[in-house]
Amino acid sequence: MELFEGTPSVNPKPGAGTAPLAARMRPRTLDEIAGQDHILGASKLLRRAIEADRISSVILYGPPGCGKTSLAEVIALVTDRRFERTSGVLANVAILRKLLEQAAGWKKIHRQDTILFIDEIHRFNKSQQDVLLPYVESGDIILIGATTHNPFFFINTPLNSRSQIFQLNPLSEEAIKTVLKRAMEHPAGLNGLVTADDDALEHLATVCEGDARRALNALEIAALTTPPGKDGVVHLTRHETEESVQKKAVSYDHDEDEHYDTISAFIKSVRGSDANAAIYWLAKMVYAGEDPRFIARRLVILASEDIGNADPRGLSVAIAAMQAVDFVGMPEARIILAQATTYLACAPKSNASYLAIDAALADVESGRTLPVPDHLKNAPHPGKGDVQYQYAHDGTDHFVDQEYVPTDRVYYAPTDQGYEETIRKRLEHWASMRKKKK
């Protein structure tokens, strides 16, 4: 009798001891790439080019987990090209030159093009990107660059102009669920040893925000940490999937596209007087760990640019919030930011001051430099004319009609919004006083 004879065998955990589920489930064909029908659907340019083996240099641009690397690997599988890969994180100029020279030599000897896939190409500096140019231009390599950042900001213009740019989208919730179901059933995945409630899959599809890799990783963690039933199958409920993703993923990079896109949406929502939208974008930034002082500074700018004299208190509120945020710190600073945000979103709006200074600056920059009238100069100028400065407080309504600038140009045109309507009426009153004097 064997030592452990009669001992029930232990079911191995699904996927235990193998490559990560996300790696095992990488697509092998174009049809297996989920959620990118806008560029890979039937008759779409990129699909036609790949299937005809006429692929040219491309930049694949999109958020993490949307399939950029998978698409590059599928291209390598279905085209008759030599394939090399590197990363903007790992490759320096020397490594890059070696790959490029090898590609040029290979083409000369074997008459075969090389596809060079560079992941995170945005991490290359200008010099590194410039090294690629002659090889792309001569056709010695077909470049496939993958980046999470806007290539028009992070990739050199000459390289962009020699490449076609395709934007991949975050996967929809339905696409994520399709990927998860395929992973549970596929022999290379969980091979039918894992099932999940619809609610569990819905949760993963929602919290992973279009990132298939994160969803697959969460599914695998849930599967590996949940005991199987008597039938040897692991069944996942929402509870297990919630445990496998402790904190909702928020697509947000602190110094790049998502950072600027989110603050842009926030400012435009406040400017557009949508307090609810503004609070949502504020919450996203706070949740993602954005510097609250950065948000406060932007509110100070907005208070003058978009509210101005329609509600002069707006600037006071914004400055007070900025000081309080710095004094209090997080997490309580979120409340201060919320108060300032809602106040400014609900305030009357005017950009008259912003337009006024820009119009005056445009005149100065275009050479319209006007002399200071003698009576306004800091010191008296004997023999410079008979016009004397008149002290405004000595006049009726503390107003004196005298020339303050030698032009009739109107820069500040107050609106009828909020307190600015009062200002507008006051300016009209002073204008009528000038006319009476004339």
C-alpha positions, 0 to 999 in steps of 0.5 A, spaced: 500 500 500 502 506 498 504 511 503 498 516 501 493 511 498 486 512 499 488 520 500 483 524 496 487 527 490 487 535 491 484 539 485 489 543 482 488 551 482 486 553 475 492 556 472 496 554 478 504 554 476 503 557 469 504 563 466 499 569 468 492 568 465 492 575 461 499 572 458 495 566 456 489 569 453 493 574 448 489 574 442 492 569 436 488 572 430 485 579 429 478 576 430 480 575 437 482 582 439 476 585 442 473 592 442 476 595 437 472 594 431 473 601 429 479 600 426 479 592 425 472 591 423 471 588 416 473 593 410 477 597 415 484 600 413 488 597 418 485 590 417 485 590 410 493 592 410 494 587 415 491 581 411 494 583 405 501 583 408 501 591 406 502 594 413 506 600 414 509 604 420 504 605 425 503 608 432 498 605 436 495 609 441 490 608 447 490 606 454 493 600 458 489 594 457 486 595 450 490 591 446 496 595 443 501 589 444 496 584 442 495 587 436 502 588 434 503 580 436 498 578 432 501 582 426 507 578 427 503 572 426 499 573 420 504 577 416 510 574 412 515 579 416 521 578 421 519 581 428 523 584 433 521 587 439 524 592 444 521 597 449 522 605 451 524 603 458 529 598 456 532 600 450 538 605 449 541 608 443 546 603 442 541 597 443 536 601 438 542 602 433 544 595 433 537 592 432 536 597 426 543 595 423 541 588 424 534 589 420 537 593 415 542 587 414 537 582 414 533 585 408 539 586 404 541 579 405 534 575 405 529 580 402 525 580 408 522 586 412 523 587 419 517 589 423 520 593 430 515 593 435 517 598 440 512 598 447 512 605 450 515 609 445 513 615 448 519 614 453 524 615 448 527 622 448 528 626 441 535 623 440 532 616 440 526 617 436 531 621 431 535 615 430 529 611 428 527 616 422 532 614 416 530 607 417 523 608 417 524 612 411 528 608 407 523 602 409 529 598 412 524 597 418 516 597 419 515 601 425 510 599 430 510 604 436 505 603 442 504 608 447 498 610 452 500 618 451 497 622 445 503 621 440 502 628 437 505 631 444 510 625 445 512 623 439 516 627 434 513 630 428 517 627 423 516 620 426 508 621 426 508 624 419 512 617 417 507 613 420 499 612 420 496 613 427 491 608 430 487 610 436 485 604 440 479 605 445 478 602 452 474 596 452 466 597 453 463 593 459 460 588 454 467 587 451 470 586 457 465 580 459 466 577 453 474 577 454 472 574 461 468 568 459 473 566 453 478 566 459 474 561 463 472 557 457 478 556 453 483 550 454 489 555 455 485 559 460 481 556 466 479 551 461 472 550 464 474 549 471 471 556 473 464 559 473 462 566 475 455 569 476 453 575 471 453 580 477 460 578 478 462 579 471 459 585 471 462 588 477 469 586 474 467 589 467 465 596 471 471 597 476 476 595 471 474 601 466 476 598 459 482 595 462 482 587 459 489 586 463 486 588 469 480 584 469 483 578 467 488 579 473 482 580 478 479 574 475 485 569 476 486 572 483 479 570 485 479 563 481 486 562 485 483 564 492 476 561 492 476 553 494 472 549 488 466 546 489 465 538 490 464 538 482 471 541 482 469 547 479 470 554 482 464 558 482 465 566 483 460 570 486 460 578 486 463 577 493 469 574 490 470 579 485 469 585 489 475 582 494 479 581 488 479 588 486 480 592 492 480 599 489 477 601 483 482 602 477 481 609 475 485 611 469 489 617 471 496 619 469 499 625 473 503 628 468 500 626 462 494 625 457 488 623 463 491 628 468 490 634 463 483 631 460 480 630 467 482 637 469 480 640 462 473 637 463 473 639 471 474 647 469 469 646 463 464 644 467 465 649 472 465 654 467 459 651 464 455 652 470 454 644 471 456 643 479 454 636 478 459 634 473 464 639 476 463 635 483 464 628 479 471 630 475 473 633 482 472 626 485 475 623 480 482 627 481 481 626 488 480 619 488 486 618 483 491 622 488 491 629 484 495 634 488 489 638 491 493 644 491 494 644 483 486 643 483 485 649 488 490 654 483 486 652 477 480 654 481 483 661 482 485 662 475 477 660 473 475 665 478 478 671 475 477 668 467 470 665 467 467 669 473 470 676 474 466 681 476 460 678 475 461 675 482 467 678 485 467 674 491 468 668 487 476 670 487 475 671 494 472 664 495 477 661 491 483 664 494 481 662 501 480 655 498 487 655 496 490 657 503 485 652 507 487 646 502 494 648 504 493 649 511 488 643 512 491 638 507 487 631 505 483 628 506 479 634 509 481 638 503 476 635 499 471 638 502 474 645 501 475 644 494 468 641 493 465 648 497 469 652 492 467 648 486 460 648 487 460 656 489 464 658 482 460 653 478 453 656 481 456 663 480 454 668 474 459 668 469 463 673 465 470 673 461 470 681 460 476 682 464 479 676 461 477 679 454 479 686 456 487 684 458 488 680 452 485 685 447 490 691 450 496 686 450 494 685 443 494 692 441 501 693 445 504 687 442 502 690 435 506 696 436 500 700 439 504 703 444 501 710 447 505 715 450 503 717 457 499 724 458 503 729 461 498 731 466 498 723 469 506 723 469 509 722 476 513 728 476 511 735 473 514 737 467 514 745 466 513 747 459 509 741 457 502 744 456 497 747 460 493 741 462 493 739 469 491 733 473 484 733 476 483 729 483 477 725 481 475 725 489 474 733 488 469 732 482 461 730 482 460 723 484 468 722 485 468 723 477 472 727 473 472 727 465 479 728 463 484 724 458 487 718 461 489 714 455 490 717 448 485 713 445 478 711 444 479 704 444 474 700 449 477 694 452 472 692 458 465 691 456 462 689 462 456 684 461 449 684 464 451 678 469 451 678 476 454 684 479 457 686 472 450 689 470 451 694 476 458 696 473 455 696 466 450 701 469 455 705 472 460 706 466 454 708 462 452 714 467 459 716 467 459 716 459 453 720 460 457 725 464 462 726 459 457 727 453 454 733 458 460 736 459 462 736 451 
